[in-house]
Amino acid sequence: MEEEAAQAAEGGLSFEPLEVFNLRPLFGHGEVHWYTITNATLWMAIAVLAIFALFVIGTARRSVVPSRSQSIAELIHDFTYKMVEDVAGHEGVKYFPYILTLFLFILFVNVLGLIPTSFAPTSHVAVTAVMALAVFITVTVIGFVKNGAAFLGLFWVKESPLILRPIIAVIEVISYFVRPVSHSIRLAGNVMAGHAVMQVFAAFAAIALIAPLSILAIAAIYGLEVLVAAIQAYVFTILTCVYLKDALHPGH
Amino acid sequence: MEEDQTAPDAGPALVANEAHGETTTATHAAEEEAGGMPQLNPDFFGNLIFWLIVTLVAIFLILTRVALPRIGATLATRRGTIGSDLAAAETLRTQARDAQAAYDKALADARAEASRIGAQARAEIQAQLDAELAQADARIDAKAAQSAQALRQIEAEAAGSVEAVARDAARAIVEALGGHPDPAAVDAAVARTVRG
């Protein structure tokens, strides 16, 4: 433990980045129970409020010629709707509210997490894994309910030669069960890495000699992270659509 | 919070690391290290998952109860408005085209009418002019005939006068030469000479 810590903290500064991912009770001190209101709770609540502000208050006027906030809400709505329709097909449109919920949650939590001293719940694998597992289980259930045993055709590739089919089936099954893992780790890893890198540079900014360089680097990486925040929300959502498409239309 | 604690001694800490090596780093690390990545701390899982589910349900309810029906209705209204506006524009365009055609037709009619009236007026004027001209010609002819007659009369009178003067002159010349003019012979000679 001692050695590990020493290795991790090579510069004497670098383990500090992980501190920003800690959960802290918002009121008082003490243990974090499942019901404790923590900084994670706070920033998830802010995300809900932001979504409420944009999608409920922003669209309250229902103008035919939309205001700025209304057109942003409509833009996000249309963008996600088109994505679901294009990727998962017309049958997938039924699941659009669920997919939009995931997209908005990840997008808002990612972007709000970029505010200095805030907290990004999507940096926790526990959070992304729950979402990825929910998608995985839902999609698998939909697949069996809609197609019955024919859903297994997803693993039995008819186009390939008969000799190769069992081998491909094994690979397909493995890749199917790896989906939730990659789905969740991709998001959490991206968010965590970005925040950790910025924390490292922030720590170096305390040293006068390299402060300008590290501040420049923070600015650059911050810009990159804004991009990553949106792109990872998009990637998570479009992969959800792809999995949904596999469930609705198995077979390659 | 953590930054505030570390920031002032970060510089010296780095210098110390360079000087003393691993031992300083290890102690420094041990001071702050609580137990590896917070992401792998099982104490946090329950809290995160509970509040995640609460959050997702809240967002889902906001979307399905209020936002999506409202945006759907707004989009439908907009589509309807745009559709009816386009239809109205199409109607107006047809009306404008009809009005243009009617205007063109009216213009052509007016032109034709104008040229017809013009031609008629010209013909009337021409006729009137011809009549006037004929009348004037007739008047001129009458006047010319009258003048010609007067001229002939004057000529005849003048010719008579010339004969009388010539006769008188011839008698006077014969008397002046000492002869006794025979009036009849003189008159005949004069008449013969004058009429040539």
Contacts between the chains, C-beta under 8 A, distances in Angstrom:
chain1	res1	chain2	res2	distance
A	2	B	26	6.5
A	2	B	30	6.2
A	3	B	26	8.0
A	4	B	36	7.7
A	5	B	26	7.3
A	5	B	29	4.5
A	5	B	30	6.0
A	5	B	33	4.4
A	6	B	22	6.4
A	6	B	25	5.8
A	6	B	26	4.1
A	6	B	29	5.5
A	6	B	30	7.9
A	8	B	29	7.2
A	8	B	33	8.0
A	9	B	25	6.1
A	9	B	28	7.1
A	9	B	29	3.7
A	9	B	33	7.3
A	10	B	25	7.2
A	11	B	14	6.9
A	11	B	17	7.0
A	11	B	25	7.9
A	12	B	13	4.8
A	12	B	14	6.2
A	12	B	16	7.6
A	12	B	17	4.8
A	12	B	24	7.1
A	12	B	25	5.0
A	12	B	28	5.1
A	12	B	29	7.2
A	13	B	6	7.2
A	13	B	10	6.3
A	13	B	13	7.1
A	13	B	14	7.3
A	15	B	29	5.9
A	15	B	32	6.7
A	15	B	33	6.1
A	16	B	2	5.9
A	16	B	3	7.7
A	16	B	6	6.3
A	16	B	32	6.9
A	18	B	36	7.8
A	18	B	37	5.7
A	18	B	38	6.1
A	19	B	2	4.6
A	19	B	32	7.7
A	21	B	37	7.1
A	21	B	38	4.2
A	21	B	39	6.0
A	22	B	34	7.8
A	22	B	38	4.6
A	23	B	38	6.7
A	23	B	41	8.0
A	23	B	44	4.7
A	23	B	47	6.2
A	23	B	48	7.3
A	31	B	43	7.3
A	32	B	43	5.7
A	32	B	44	6.0
A	32	B	47	5.3
A	33	B	46	7.3
A	33	B	47	6.8
A	34	B	46	3.4
A	34	B	47	5.2
A	34	B	49	7.7
A	34	B	50	4.8
A	35	B	47	7.6
A	35	B	50	6.6
A	36	B	47	5.8
A	38	B	47	5.8
A	38	B	51	7.5
A	40	B	47	6.7
A	40	B	48	5.7
A	40	B	51	5.9
A	41	B	47	7.7
A	41	B	51	4.7
A	44	B	51	5.5
A	44	B	52	7.0
A	44	B	54	7.7
A	44	B	55	4.2
A	45	B	55	7.4
A	47	B	55	6.9
A	47	B	59	7.9
A	48	B	55	5.8
A	48	B	58	4.9
A	48	B	59	6.0
A	48	B	62	7.3
A	51	B	59	5.7
A	51	B	62	6.3
A	52	B	62	5.6
A	55	B	62	6.5
A	55	B	63	6.8
A	55	B	66	7.4
A	55	B	67	3.8
A	55	B	71	7.6
A	56	B	62	6.3
A	56	B	66	5.2
A	56	B	67	5.9
A	56	B	70	7.9
A	59	B	67	6.6
A	59	B	70	5.4
A	59	B	71	6.0
A	59	B	74	6.7
A	62	B	70	6.3
A	62	B	73	6.9
A	62	B	74	4.7
A	62	B	77	7.2
A	63	B	74	7.6
A	64	B	74	7.6
A	64	B	77	6.1
A	64	B	78	5.1
A	64	B	81	5.2
A	66	B	74	7.6
A	70	B	74	7.6
A	73	B	67	7.2
A	73	B	71	6.5
A	74	B	71	6.0
A	74	B	74	7.3
A	74	B	75	7.0
A	77	B	67	8.0
A	77	B	68	7.5
A	77	B	71	5.1
A	97	B	60	6.6
A	97	B	63	5.5
A	97	B	64	5.1
A	97	B	68	6.1
A	98	B	60	7.2
A	100	B	63	6.0
A	100	B	68	7.6
A	101	B	56	6.0
A	101	B	59	5.0
A	101	B	60	4.6
A	101	B	63	6.0
A	102	B	56	7.7
A	104	B	59	5.9
A	104	B	63	7.5
A	105	B	55	6.5
A	105	B	56	6.0
A	105	B	59	5.6
A	121	B	48	6.5
A	121	B	51	7.8
A	121	B	52	6.8
A	123	B	39	7.0
A	124	B	38	7.7
A	124	B	39	5.3
A	124	B	44	7.1
A	124	B	48	5.4
A	125	B	39	5.4
A	126	B	39	7.4
A	126	B	44	6.7
A	126	B	45	4.6
A	126	B	48	4.6
A	126	B	49	5.9
A	126	B	52	8.0
A	127	B	48	5.2
A	127	B	49	7.4
A	127	B	52	5.1
A	130	B	49	5.3
A	130	B	52	5.7
A	130	B	53	7.4
A	131	B	52	7.5
A	131	B	56	7.8
A	188	B	39	7.0
A	192	B	39	6.7
A	202	B	3	6.7
A	203	B	3	7.5
A	203	B	6	6.8
A	203	B	10	6.4
A	206	B	3	7.9
A	206	B	6	7.1
A	206	B	7	4.5
A	206	B	8	7.8
A	206	B	10	3.8
A	206	B	11	6.6
A	207	B	10	6.1
A	207	B	11	5.2
A	207	B	14	6.2
A	208	B	11	7.0
